[in-house]
Amino acid sequence: MFNKLALKIGLLFFVFIVILESVLFLTFYITFVNERVDGVMENLLARGNTHSEVLEDSFDPETLNHVAMMESASDFIVIITDQFGSQLTHSDSVEPEMLEVLEHTDFHTDSQEGRVVEERWNAKEFIATDSPVTIDGEHRGHVFMFAMTAPIKERISHLRNQFLVVGLIALGLTIITIFLLSRLITLPLIRMKEATEQISKGNNQVKLHVGRRDELGELANSITALSDDLDHMKNARNEFLASISHELRTPLTYIKGYADIASRPDISEAEKREYITIIREETAHLTDLVQHLFELAQLDHNQFSIRKKAVSLDDLFRSVINLVRPVFDEKQISLAVHCDTDITAFIDRERFQQVLLNILDNARKYSKEGTKVILQGKQDKAHITISVHDEGEGIQEADIPFVFDRLYRVDKSRSRQLGGSGLGLAIAKEIVELHGGHINIQSGHGEGTTVDILLERGDLHAEGVIG
């Protein structure tokens, strides 16, 4: 139960708000109580000071009795004494607590200001003030005013009950508000949890409300995007496995079939050599396919190391041309190189040679006899551009976005004739991106194809390993 996020958030809010409300209510309560008590005491002291002023004008028995008679009709009690503390008159019966106040009063003080002499309203039955009577600078007596604390306690008790009722109502509203807020906050999280559980079970078709503009909305967007990516990856994996199965099955079928035929005793030596040649070709094709798969696995697991060094682009081009020229000459395709000798790239020579071989091999496969393929390198202040242009049949616009996908072939009907695995360009793209570069294709059906590789010019004096 206590592992529920809604409960934890609710308890956290509850504790925080209860503490805040308690501090506020306690502050208001103490303030109101003090204001009420101070008001009573100020009123009592002002009343005593008024009587003192009257007696300063006429300190005689008649005036004393008049003051006592006035207070006998009020809620207050007055005791008037002489300068030595002897009682001269009083309005009501004198209680022991009043006598205690008189006994503890210093009658020898020269103070002419009225003061509160008993303010402990919550512990005593009376609060009291003392207003001295001074006539012509001579201390003549004191006016003691007493007020019962019972009405104060009653008002304070009523105020306390009001605060208690208001506090309980506020507490109830707080609990309801916290419950609604915690549910409002955690409900999207619960739905996201259910969505992730569905994803873990293999159901990638989950939809979440992504209209929110806060962090929960961003999280919902991320989960939805993850679901779509996983669904795409699942479909791509299934297609990849199906294609790989087909690619492996085809050469194996050829190898087994021609091996069976070549083992027959009734075939001639010329036919046997022909079949063995086919078996070798299919074996080479199968070896290339497995090697490509191995390289892709290394790329996917970040085990494909890139060792960058300063490499002369012109030297790299001529090395690659020397490797591919025999097969281009065999097909009577012209091969040209345009590159300044001062261009130096910060790349892995072996890996980039593999990229160029894959691109040039594609150019050769889809070019006709008598056409030309141009390998070009150029640079500006920030970038190095490597281009391979052919005059082949080109690529239809609908196929261009997919040419770098694994096992994708533009012309599936000629796949066996051309002998490609559909992995060369995918590997080339991965290697270029590991170098921090970009590769793209521009082509039109019947207009030839241009492959452009854009690299940033790096620090030629540094070496690094990526992988």
C-alpha positions, -999 to +999 in steps of 0.1 A: +000+000+000+028+024+010+046+017-023+019+036-043+031+068-058-002+085-053-002+077-016+034+089-012+026+122-030-006+126-010+012+120+023+039+144+014+015+172+004-007+164+035+022+167+060+034+199+044+000+216+042-010+204+077+022+219+091+016+251+072-020+253+083-011+246+119+015+274+120-010+298+104-039+289+126-017+290+157-004+324+147-039+338+140-052+323+172-025+338+194-028+371+176-066+373+181-064+362+218-038+388+225-058+415+207-089+406+227-071+405+261-051+437+253-083+454+243-099+446+277-069+457+296-065+489+277-102+497+283-098+489+320-068+510+324-084+539+305-114+537+328-092+538+359-072+568+345-105+586+339-116+581+375-081+592+386-084+624+367-118+631+382-105+625+417-075+648+411-101+676+406-122+667+436-108+642+461-136+642+486-160+615+500-189+626+478-168+621+446-154+588+459-189+575+465-200+587+431-172+568+414-180+537+434-217+540+425-209+543+388-188+511+387-214+492+408-237+493+378-209+481+354-191+449+348-160+463+365-151+467+402-133+497+416-114+500+449-101+534+459-073+537+485-053+564+501-016+569+495-008+542+521-031+515+507-060+518+531-094+513+514-115+544+511-144+530+491-153+502+467-181+494+443-186+457+450-176+431+475-138+427+478-126+393+469-094+377+485-077+379+451-083+416+450-068+420+485-038+400+473-033+425+445-034+454+470-009+436+493+016+432+465+013+468+453+042+492+460+024+523+475+057+542+479+063+546+442+064+581+428+050+570+394+020+591+382+012+568+352-015+542+354-003+506+349-015+470+347-008+452+380-024+418+372-025+404+336-026+367+341-061+363+328-058+325+322-047+318+358-066+344+379-102+353+384-095+390+379-072+413+360-063+446+376-049+481+369-036+508+392-041+545+384-024+568+410-042+600+422-018+630+423-029+664+434-005+694+431+024+670+430+013+652+461+006+615+461-030+612+475-043+577+466-049+550+441-078+538+418-077+500+414-099+487+386-107+450+384-124+430+356-135+394+359-115+370+336-145+346+332-160+366+302-125+368+286-121+330+291-155+324+276-148+345+246-114+329+241-131+294+245-156+304+218-129+317+196-109+285+201-140+264+191-145+285+160-108+280+151-112+242+157-142+240+134-126+260+107-094+239+111-113+207+107-131+220+076-098+231+062-083+198+070-111+180+052-108+202+022-071+197+022-075+159+022-100+160-007-078+185-026-047+164-021-064+132-031-077+148-063-043+164-071-024+132-064-047+113-087-044+140-113-006+138-112-003+100-109-031+090-134-009+098-164+020+079-148-002+049-142-012+049-178+024+052-189+032+023-166+005+002-182+018+012-216+054+002-208+040-032-195+023-037-228+055-028-246+074-053-225+049-080-235+055-073-272+025-050-278+041-020-294+009-004-306+004+018-275-011+053-276-009+079-249-024+113-245+004+136-258-015+169-257+001+180-224+028+207-225+046+198-192+072+171-182+045+144-182+035+153-217+072+150-228+074+116-211+043+105-229+057+117-262+089+098-255+071+065-246+049+068-277+080+075-299+097+045-282+067+023-290+067+034-326+105+029-329+102-006-313+074-015-337+094-003-366+125-022-353+104-053-349+091-051-384+126-043-398+141-072-378+115-096-392+121-083-427+159-085-422+157-120-409+135-131-438+158-114-463+189-130-447+173-164-448+166-159-484+201-146-491+217-176-473+193-202-488+200-191-524+237-197-526+235-228-504+209-242-528+231-234-558+262-250-540+243-281-530+226-285-564+257-281-585+277-302-561+252-331-566+253-326-603+291-325-604+293-357-584+274-377-610+296-401-629+279-395-663+289-358-668+319-347-688+350-330-674+341-297-691+306-297-674+322-306-641+346-277-643+317-254-652+297-265-622+327-262-599+332-227-611+296-219-603+301-234-568+332-212-563+313-181-573+284-189-550+308-197-522+325-163-527+291-146-527+282-165-495+316-155-479+310-118-488+275-119-473+287-134-441+316-109-439+291-081-444+268-094-417+298-097-394+307-061-400+271-049-394+271-068-361+303-050-351+287-017-361+256-024-341+276-034-310+300-004-313+329-029-319+338-015-353+369+006-345+378+037-365+414+048-363+417+083-378+449+095-393+460+121-418+456+105-453+463+119-487+431+117-506+448+115-540+469+085-528+438+068-514+419+073-547+447+059-568+451+029-545+413+022-548+414+027-586+443+002-589+421-024-571+389-019-592+404-010-626+406-047-639+369-053-634+360-019-649+382-027-679+366-061-683+332-043-686+348-016-708+338+012-684+361+043-683+373+052-648+386+087-641+400+105-610+399+142-603+416+152-570+441+178-560+473+163-545+472+187-515+439+174-500+445+156-467+416+140-449+416+129-412+401+094-417+407+056-412+423+047-445+413+010-445+377+017-436+373+045-461+388+023-488+361-002-481+335+026-485+348+037-519+351+001-531+314-005-522+303+026-539+324+020-570+312-016-572+276-004-573+285+021-600+301-006-621+271-030-616+246-005-628+266+011-656+266+000-692+296-007-715+312+024-729+301+047-701+322+066-676+326+067-638+343+097-622+358+097-587+363+132-575+377+149-543+376+186-534+377+208-503+368+242-490+377+259-457+354+236-436+347+204-456+360+177-478+337+164-505+341+130-522+319+122-552+313+092-573+294+099-605+283+073-630+263+074-663+243+043-655+206+037-655+200+057-624+176+052-595+139+060-594+129+087-570+107+064-550+137+041-543+163+068-532+152+071-495+157+033-491+190+027-509+210+028-476+186+003-459+200-031-452+193-058-479+174-032-501+179-037-538+167-012-564+163-039-591+153-071-574+147-089-606+185-086-614+198-094-580+213-127-589+228-114-621+244-085-603+255-105-573+250-079-546+239-086-511+222-053-505+245-046-475+274-026-491+258+008-490+244+002-455+279-005-443+293+025-462+268+048-446+276+035-411+314+040-416+309+075-430+287+085-400+313+071-376+337+095-392+312+123-384+303+127-421+272+125-442+264+105-474+236+111-498+226+101-533+214+122-562+199+103-591+173+102-618+161+072-637+181+071-669+203+100-659+230+084-638+238+085-601+260+107-580+270+097-544+284+125-523+303+121-490+308+152-469+335+152-442+345+179-418+381+189-420+397+177-387+429+182-368+455+167-391+480+165-363+458+144-340+450+107-340+420+090-325+401+058-322+363+055-324+344+023-318 
